[in-house]
């Protein structure tokens, strides 16, 4: 069965951050939940949304999906729910409590255990850094400035001072709400609005974070760029992202690199290509040509009769792979430059050369054979 692209299902781009994916999932899950949406196909759509989120919210599964698509989860590949991928998607594996609390005021959870004061990891953040060509090749240090939601240093993230047990829920973090409907009276358990599910309140609210425990701050972070990175490569800085909630760990920062092009060198993975211009006489007679490499200048032997587009390999003069001992090669691509301006004496020499037999080469003979 053909499956829809998970990014399309959630309505996000392929470079979406974890927070963008979660936000889109929450919106769609509320829209298509079968207890809210009674239209035909809503339940299947809801399961499809949950399946997409289960993959894209997990860094490992998302990486596999980006590389192999749905094939990553077929026939047991990638460790996803056994054979058949996510066809047997189980909502019990995920905690949707915050979504269902928003929808129904609690009471729905597909059999999960409700927990008050549940800690949550902070959101991940994506930052793009532009590097010069040689910075990417050799590695460097970069300092980035980034605006993040950080733990309030005045109240240590609590949101207030002089803690006390919430009088509304008695410290449980949840309260029972009675609702009347056409089918009778229902009792549902919902998050306590006075303490936000924490089970505690404070006599004095922190005026720096306005009771939220989190403030927006600009941080400077030093990034150690490893040698050999290329455009599109990402580096994860663990625990430096958005502050977590209720004591949860900070999110991560993902650094994506964008590398500028070089005037002379062209990169292809771990290999480097460089165009080497030589004169007609150097091509005919041969020579030793000094050329630049990523490290220093070296002399390249040009054999007599070398043609344009000839590739000469310098082993081990390419790019060192990130976190690996392997180093690529450098390829010098010969370009025989034909002069466009000649002095009178140079023209005379060329005419003398033209009077000699230069058409004995096999390529010329083969071409003339078909002229008739």
Buried (B, 14 or more C-beta within 10 A) or exposed (E): EEBEEBBEBBBBEEEBBBBBBBBBBBBBBBEBBEEEBEEEEBBEBBBBBBBBBBBBBBEEBBEBBBEEEBEBBBEEBBEBBEEEBBBEBEBEEBBBBBBBBEBBBBBBBEEBEBEBBBEBBBBBBBBEBEBEBBBBBBBBEBEBEBEBBBBBEBBEBBBBEEEEEBEBBEBBBBBEBEEEEEEEEEEBBBBBEEBBBBBBBBEEBBEBBEBBBBBEBEEEBEBEBBBBBBBEBEBEBEEBBBBBBBEEBBBBBBBBBEBEEBEEBBBEEBBBBBEBEBEEEBBBEBBEBEBEBBEEEBEBEBEEEBEEEBEBEBEEBBBBBBEEEEBBBBBBBBEBEEEEEEEEEEEEEEEEEEEEEEEEEEEEEEEEEEEE
